[in-house]
Structures are given as C-alpha cells and as structure tokens.
Amino acid sequence: MADFTVYPKSRHEDVFMARDAQGVDFLMDGAQRRELTHETACWLRQRFPWTAPQPVLRRERTVGVGDRLGIACPGHLRVFEKYDATPVLAQQSIRELNLTGRTYNDVLDCVTFAVFREDFQRGFGADGDHLKQPQEVEYALTLGYSMITLDCSEHIHGDGGRAEIPAETAERYLGKTFDVGEGITVSYSEKELGEILHIYGEAIDFAVKIYDRFFVRQKANADFEISIDETATPTTPAQHFFVASELIRRGVRPATVAPRFCGEFQKGIDYIGDLEQFDREMAVHAAIARHFGYKLSVHSGSDKFSVFPSVGKHTHGVFHVKTAGTNWLEAMKIVAEKDPALYREVHAYALNEAFAEARKYYHVTTNLANIPALGTLTDAQLPELFKNNDARQLIHITYGLILNHGDFAARLYRLWDRESEAYAQALEAHIGRHLQLLQVPLR
C-alpha cells in the first residue's frame, strides 16, 4: 500500500501531486519524488506551461486575489471554476513581501503548485503589485510576472498648486470639448488645466519612462497597469481623461488604469461615501476607459459590496478588481471558529501591541473603542467579530506583525493545514459573493 495520498485532479501523464504520511506535499515524476521547491516549480512551469502565468488583462473580466499566506489558491480556484472571470492568482506588493517575509518566487511557486494540483488550465496572471521603482519592475518581470502595476503615488502632487501650461498643451485642450461617447463630454478651463498639470504632470512622465524602458525597448511580455489611486484626493473624470489622453498620445498602451474614486476604499470593509455620487462618476470613468481602449481597475476591492453592482453595470462587465486582505481575514475567521484560544492570543497582541505600528502603513479610520472586549465574548461569539468593521481593520492591517511574532506563524499554519477544506469553502463563498455582486455570469 502506498504511504501517500494522491490529489486526484493532479494526474497529468506520469506526474502527480501527493501528500505523504507526515502531511508533506510533494510531486511524483515517474518514480522520482520531487519536493515542492523553487526548482521544482520552474520545472513544472516548463513541463506544463499552463502552470505559468500569462498576460490576461485583455480578457473581459479579471480579478486579482492576493494571497499573503500562500494557502488560499485552492479556494480561489473553486470560485473561478464556477464564474466566468480570469484570476490574477499571484498578486503582492513589495510592502506585503516585506511584512510577510516572502519573495516573489515563493508567491508564484505556491500558485503554480496549486494550479497543477487542481488542474486549472484556463490561464491566470501574476501581478507585481504597487511597484514604485524601476528596479522593482525589473525584479518582477525577470521572475516571470505577467502584470506590472505601476504605483505613481510618489509622483502625484496634492491640490493647491498650478503648473505653467506649455503652449502645445494649451492648444490641445483649451477651448475644446472632447466627446467620450454615451453623451459624455469633457472640457477644461485654464485654471483647471494648470491644476491638473500640477497634480499629474510628473506622474505621467514617470509612467511614460517606465513603459518605454520595459515595454517598448525590452518588449516585456506582460500587462501594464497604471495606478493613480494611492492618493488622498479623488481623481475627477476630467483629470482621468487628461491623464489617459496624454499617456496614449505619448505611446503608452495600458491594459488597465486605476483612478482614485470618490469616497473611501479602506481595507477590508465596505465602501464609505455617497453611493449616488459614486454611481454617477463610475459611469463617466468607465466611458473614458472604453474611449481609450483599456479596462478600469478597482483597487482595495475587498468587501466593497455596495459599489460592485455599479462597477459591473457601468463597465459593461469589462473590469479588473483587486482583493487581498479579505483572504487573510477569512483565514483568521477560521482561527476564531476552530481554535478560540489561539485567536484570543492573536487578537490581544494585535490590539495591545501591533496596531499602533501597523497603522503607519495603511490609511484606516479604525476606532478601537468600537471593538468588544475579548473578556465579554464567549468562544462561540468570536467569529462575530468579523462583522465588526473596526475589528476587521484591526486584524487586517496587523498581519505582518502577527506573522512575525513569536510562534504565531507556526501555530497558525498548522491550524490552517488541518482546516484547509474549511478555508477553501469559506473563500469559495466569500470571493464568490464578490463576483456575484459584480454581475459575473456563471460558466
């Protein structure tokens, strides 16, 4: 009798994945056992090309599902087997790598093994997310990432200034009305144009420089996304049009652009803001994206349930939406359900020690006073904390500190390994709700 259990979907030719009696996953290649190392992942991507990422953003509906832990992919794949959207399964920022102690190789390798194990052959993307420096872009592309999200936030200047308008720019924009289609027009006053140049001029130059270096001269086989969303001030439709118009004029061909929408897109909770205003502006942002031939991208998309119907409607079902932290929250909810004592330890550490440090990295309006004291909750009530926005944000932003504190990581991963099926089911339901409200059709 074999001393291992085969993952049934993983049988491909003479190669399959299995788990031994000690609970260690491995790959069998004929009679040879291969451990799940980086070298094995590279071999697998060469032998079975569908286990490697590819540019996917030109497909109608794409959803990024960043997995900070390297264990969410089986649950994610259940969702994308069911819904007609393409996943970007590897999606991490440099900040997330630093906080979790992982590497881009590790992130991609975990996805490759899961895709092979689950026989997912529809294609997936890998996103070097929120990259700010040329060397970061080069790093992700060298490792085979199929999507670059260029974060232009360090080159975007706040309100309150006006730049001098070059004569050729004035000639292109002043005194003219631009028809975006669908009854939507855009025009500029001299004051407004000067303000837009002040805010976005340097960011446009930066995006052009990166695109020219990596996508024109080095001919990167990857999708290019431009992010102008990591700012305090929302991107007005007129600003969006100008940025897009200048990028296209200067030869940049983005697959997606992520504006900073009105309202608040805080981590791990629903949208905060005027839903009617969001719906009006989403209609214009989506029309601008169609006019210039790219998809609209929605960042910090985790749990933004109230705006998803508007996104699906106005983009005509052609969009890119990013989620990340909600997968970590679902993992921690499993901890609250299955090991209340461990959850209490983690929660207390996050509350009393980690939160003050973690909030330096994220814009949140968390009010710790709104979180029920642990001593007032029974074990059965702990999972209800994940319906509390302030508790969600507490756990959401402290992930890096939690995973690097004492023996938390070892204990958490042991639990998640035991409860892998519960976690997969939770993700199937939770991410599935995202796609359902985005009006993604079933396959």
C-alpha positions in Angstrom: 0.0 0.0 0.0 1.3 3.5 -0.9 2.3 5.6 2.1 0.9 8.7 0.4 -2.4 10.1 -0.8 -2.7 11.4 -4.4 -4.5 14.6 -5.2 -6.9 13.2 -7.8 -7.0 16.2 -10.2 -3.3 16.4 -10.3 -2.7 13.3 -12.5 -1.0 14.5 -15.7 0.8 12.0 -17.8 3.3 10.4 -15.4 3.3 13.4 -13.0 1.1 13.9 -10.0 1.0 15.6 -6.6 0.5 13.7 -3.4 0.7 14.1 0.4 2.8 11.7 2.5 2.1 10.2 5.9 3.8 13.2 7.6 1.5 15.6 5.9 4.1 16.9 3.4 3.0 17.6 -0.2 5.4 16.5 -3.0 5.4 15.8 -6.7 5.9 12.4 -8.3 7.6 12.4 -11.7 7.5 8.8 -12.8 9.4 7.1 -10.0 11.2 10.2 -8.8 9.9 12.2 -5.8 10.4 16.0 -6.2 10.0 18.2 -3.2 8.0 21.4 -3.7 11.0 23.7 -4.1 11.5 26.7 -6.4 13.4 24.4 -8.8 10.5 22.0 -8.9 8.1 24.9 -9.7 10.4 26.1 -12.5 10.5 22.5 -13.9 6.7 22.3 -13.6 6.1 25.5 -15.5 8.3 24.4 -18.3 6.8 20.9 -18.5 3.2 22.1 -18.2 3.1 25.7 -19.5 -0.5 26.3 -18.2 1.0 26.3 -14.7 2.9 29.5 -15.6 1.3 33.0 -15.5 0.4 34.8 -18.7 -0.9 38.2 -19.6 -4.6 38.0 -19.0 -5.8 41.6 -18.6 -7.1 41.9 -22.2 -9.8 39.3 -21.2 -13.1 40.9 -20.2 -13.3 40.2 -16.5 -10.2 39.8 -14.4 -10.0 39.6 -10.6 -6.8 39.8 -8.5 -6.9 37.7 -5.4 -3.7 38.4 -3.5 -2.8 35.6 -1.1 -0.5 36.7 1.6 -0.2 33.3 3.1 0.4 31.0 0.1 -2.6 28.7 1.0 -5.6 30.4 -0.5 -5.3 29.3 -4.1 -7.3 26.1 -3.9 -10.2 28.0 -2.5 -9.8 30.7 -5.1 -9.7 28.2 -8.0 -13.1 26.8 -6.9 -14.5 30.3 -7.5 -13.0 30.7 -10.9 -14.1 27.2 -12.0 -17.7 28.5 -11.3 -17.6 32.1 -12.5 -16.7 33.4 -16.0 -13.8 35.6 -14.9 -10.0 35.1 -15.1 -7.9 35.2 -11.9 -4.7 37.0 -11.2 -3.6 34.5 -8.5 -0.2 35.8 -7.6 -0.6 39.4 -6.5 1.6 41.0 -3.9 3.2 44.4 -3.3 6.7 44.9 -2.2 5.3 46.2 1.1 3.4 42.9 1.6 6.5 40.9 0.8 8.5 42.8 3.4 5.8 42.4 6.0 5.3 38.7 5.5 8.9 37.8 4.8 8.1 36.2 1.5 9.6 36.6 -2.0 8.0 36.9 -5.5 9.4 33.5 -6.3 7.6 32.0 -3.3 4.3 33.7 -4.1 4.4 32.5 -7.7 5.6 28.9 -6.8 2.7 28.4 -4.4 0.3 29.4 -7.2 2.0 27.0 -9.7 1.7 24.1 -7.3 -2.0 24.8 -6.6 -2.9 25.3 -10.2 -1.3 22.0 -11.1 -2.9 20.2 -8.1 -6.3 21.5 -9.1 -5.8 21.1 -12.9 -6.8 24.7 -13.6 -5.9 25.2 -17.2 -7.8 28.3 -18.1 -4.9 30.7 -17.5 -4.0 33.1 -14.7 -2.0 36.2 -14.2 0.8 37.2 -11.7 0.9 40.8 -10.6 3.9 42.7 -9.3 1.5 45.0 -7.4 2.1 48.6 -6.5 5.7 48.8 -7.7 7.2 52.3 -7.4 10.8 51.9 -8.5 12.3 50.7 -11.9 14.4 48.0 -10.1 11.2 46.6 -8.6 9.6 46.4 -12.0 12.7 44.7 -13.4 12.7 42.3 -10.5 9.1 41.1 -11.1 9.5 40.9 -14.8 12.7 38.9 -14.5 10.9 36.3 -12.4 8.2 35.8 -15.0 5.4 38.0 -13.6 2.8 38.7 -16.3 1.5 42.0 -14.9 3.1 45.2 -13.6 1.1 47.6 -11.5 3.0 50.9 -11.6 2.2 52.9 -8.5 2.6 56.6 -9.4 1.7 58.0 -6.0 5.1 59.3 -5.2 4.9 61.5 -8.3 1.4 62.8 -7.7 1.2 66.2 -6.0 -1.7 67.4 -3.9 -4.2 70.1 -4.5 -3.4 73.7 -4.1 -0.9 74.4 -6.9 -1.0 75.3 -10.6 1.6 74.5 -13.2 2.5 76.6 -16.1 0.7 75.3 -19.2 3.0 74.7 -22.2 1.7 76.3 -25.4 1.3 73.0 -27.1 -0.8 71.6 -24.2 -2.9 74.7 -24.2 -3.5 74.3 -27.9 -4.5 70.7 -27.4 -7.0 71.2 -24.6 -8.2 74.7 -24.0 -11.3 75.9 -25.8 -12.2 72.4 -26.9 -14.8 69.8 -26.0 -13.9 66.1 -26.0 -16.7 63.7 -26.8 -16.2 60.5 -24.8 -19.3 58.9 -26.2 -22.5 57.9 -24.5 -23.5 61.5 -24.2 -20.4 62.4 -22.1 -18.1 65.3 -22.9 -15.1 66.8 -21.2 -13.6 70.3 -21.4 -11.1 72.4 -19.4 -10.7 75.9 -18.2 -7.2 77.4 -18.0 -7.3 77.2 -14.2 -8.4 73.5 -14.2 -5.8 72.5 -16.7 -3.0 74.2 -14.7 -4.1 72.4 -11.6 -4.2 69.0 -13.4 -0.7 69.5 -14.7 0.5 70.3 -11.2 -1.1 67.2 -9.8 -0.4 64.6 -12.5 2.3 66.0 -14.8 5.2 64.3 -13.1 3.3 61.0 -12.7 2.6 61.0 -16.5 6.3 61.5 -17.2 7.2 58.7 -14.8 4.7 56.2 -16.4 6.0 57.1 -19.9 9.6 56.5 -18.8 8.8 53.1 -17.2 6.7 51.9 -20.2 9.3 53.0 -22.7 12.1 51.2 -20.9 10.4 47.9 -20.1 7.6 47.5 -22.6 8.9 49.2 -25.7 12.7 48.7 -25.6 12.8 45.5 -23.6 9.5 44.2 -25.1 8.2 42.8 -21.8 5.6 40.1 -22.3 3.3 41.4 -19.6 0.3 43.6 -18.9 0.8 47.2 -17.8 -1.5 48.8 -15.2 -1.1 52.4 -14.1 -2.3 53.2 -10.6 -3.1 56.7 -9.6 -5.3 55.7 -6.7 -2.9 55.8 -3.7 -3.6 59.5 -3.0 -5.8 61.5 -0.7 -7.7 63.4 -3.4 -10.1 61.6 -5.7 -9.5 61.6 -9.4 -12.2 63.6 -11.1 -13.4 62.4 -14.5 -11.7 65.4 -16.2 -8.4 64.5 -14.6 -8.8 60.9 -15.6 -9.4 61.9 -19.2 -6.4 64.2 -19.3 -4.0 61.5 -17.8 -5.3 58.9 -20.3 -5.2 61.2 -23.2 -1.6 62.2 -22.5 -0.4 58.7 -21.9 -1.9 57.4 -25.2 -0.5 60.4 -27.1 2.9 59.6 -25.8 2.8 56.0 -26.8 1.7 54.2 -23.6 -0.8 51.4 -24.0 -2.0 50.4 -20.6 -4.2 47.4 -20.1 -5.8 49.0 -17.1 -5.9 52.2 -15.2 -6.8 52.6 -11.6 -8.2 56.1 -10.7 -8.8 57.2 -7.1 -12.6 57.0 -6.9 -14.7 59.3 -4.7 -15.4 58.2 -1.2 -13.3 55.9 0.9 -11.9 52.5 -0.2 -10.5 51.4 3.1 -9.0 48.0 3.7 -11.3 45.0 4.4 -14.6 46.9 4.8 -17.4 48.1 2.6 -17.3 51.4 0.7 -17.7 54.6 2.7 -19.2 57.5 0.9 -22.1 58.8 -1.3 -23.3 55.9 -3.4 -25.2 58.1 -5.8 -22.1 60.2 -6.5 -20.0 57.1 -6.9 -22.5 55.7 -9.4 -22.6 58.9 -11.5 -18.8 59.2 -11.6 -18.3 55.5 -12.3 -20.4 55.9 -15.4 -18.0 58.6 -16.7 -14.8 56.8 -15.6 -16.0 53.6 -17.3 -16.8 55.5 -20.5 -13.4 57.2 -20.5 -11.7 53.8 -20.2 -13.7 52.4 -23.1 -12.9 55.5 -25.2 -9.2 55.0 -24.8 -9.3 51.2 -25.0 -8.3 49.9 -21.6 -10.1 48.4 -18.6 -11.0 50.3 -15.4 -9.3 48.8 -12.4 -10.7 49.0 -8.9 -8.1 48.7 -6.1 -8.8 47.8 -2.4 -11.8 45.9 -3.8 -12.1 43.6 -0.8 -15.6 43.6 0.5 -16.8 46.7 -1.4 -20.1 45.0 -1.8 -22.3 48.2 -2.0 -20.5 49.5 -5.1 -20.0 46.2 -7.0 -23.3 46.4 -8.9 -22.4 49.9 -10.1 -18.9 48.7 -11.2 -20.4 45.7 -13.1 -23.1 47.8 -14.7 -21.1 50.8 -15.9 -18.1 48.9 -17.1 -20.4 46.6 -19.1 -18.8 43.7 -17.3 -15.3 44.6 -18.5 -13.1 45.4 -15.4 -10.2 44.4 -13.2 -10.9 44.3 -9.4 -8.2 43.6 -6.8 -8.8 41.9 -3.5 -6.1 40.8 -1.0 -6.7 41.4 2.7 -10.1 39.8 2.8 -8.4 36.4 2.1 -6.3 36.9 5.3 -9.4 37.9 7.2 -11.2 34.7 6.1 -8.2 32.7 7.3 -8.3 34.4 10.7 -12.0 33.9 11.0 -11.3 30.2 10.6 -8.9 30.5 13.6 -11.6 32.2 15.6 -14.0 29.3 14.8 -11.6 26.4 15.2 -9.1 27.4 17.9 -10.6 30.2 20.0 -7.7 30.2 22.5 -5.2 30.9 19.7 -7.4 33.6 18.3 -7.7 35.3 21.6 -3.9 35.4 21.9 -3.5 36.8 18.3 -6.3 39.4 18.8 -4.9 40.6 22.1 -1.4 41.0 20.6 -2.9 42.9 17.6 -4.9 45.2 19.8 -2.4 45.9 22.5 1.0 45.8 20.7 0.8 45.7 16.9 -1.9 48.1 15.8 0.0 51.3 16.6 2.9 50.2 14.4 0.7 48.7 11.6 -1.4 51.8 11.1 1.7 53.6 9.8 1.4 51.5 6.6 -2.3 51.9 5.9 -5.0 54.6 5.7 -7.8 53.5 8.1 -10.2 55.2 10.4 -10.3 52.3 12.9 -11.9 53.2 16.3 -10.6 50.6 18.7 -13.3 51.6 21.2 -15.9 50.0 19.0 -14.3 46.6 19.3 -15.9 44.4 22.1 -13.5 43.4 24.8 -12.5 39.8 24.5 -13.5 39.1 28.0 -17.1 39.9 27.2 -17.3 37.3 24.4 -17.8 33.6 24.6 -15.8 31.4 22.2 -18.8 30.9 20.0 -19.1 34.7 19.7 -15.6 35.3 18.4 -16.3 34.8 14.7 -18.9 37.6 15.0 -16.0 40.0 15.4 -15.5 39.7 11.7 -18.8 41.5 11.2 -17.4 44.5 13.1 -15.6 46.9 10.8 -13.2 48.1 13.4 -12.2 44.6 14.4 -11.8 43.6 10.8 -9.4 46.5 10.2 -7.5 45.7 13.4 -6.8 42.2 12.2 -6.4 43.2 8.6 -3.5 45.7 8.9 -1.6 43.8 11.6 -1.0 40.7 9.5 2.8 41.2 9.1 3.4 41.8 12.7 1.3 38.9 13.7 3.1 36.5 11.4 6.5 37.6 12.7 5.6 37.5 16.4 6.9 34.5 18.4 5.5 31.2 17.4 2.2 32.6 15.9 3.1 31.7 12.3 3.9 28.1 13.1 0.8 27.6 15.2 -1.4 29.4 12.7 -0.1 27.4 9.7 -0.6 24.1 11.5 -4.2 25.0 12.1 -4.8 26.2 8.5 -3.3 23.0 7.3 -5.7 20.9 9.4 -8.6 23.1 8.4 -7.7 23.5 4.7 -11.1 22.3 3.5 -13.0 24.7 5.8 -10.8 27.6 4.5 -11.4 26.7 0.9 -15.1 26.6 1.4 -15.0 29.9 3.2 -13.1 31.5 0.3 -15.4 29.9 -2.3 -18.4 31.6 -0.6 -16.8 34.9 0.3 -14.9 35.7 -3.0 -17.9 34.2 -4.8 -20.1 36.9 -3.3 -17.7 39.5 -4.7 -18.1 38.1 -8.2 -21.9 37.6 -7.9 -22.4 41.3 -7.0 -20.1 42.3 -9.8 -22.6 40.5 -12.0 -20.1 38.0 -13.3 -22.0 35.2 -15.1 -21.7 31.6 -14.2 -19.8 29.4 -16.6 
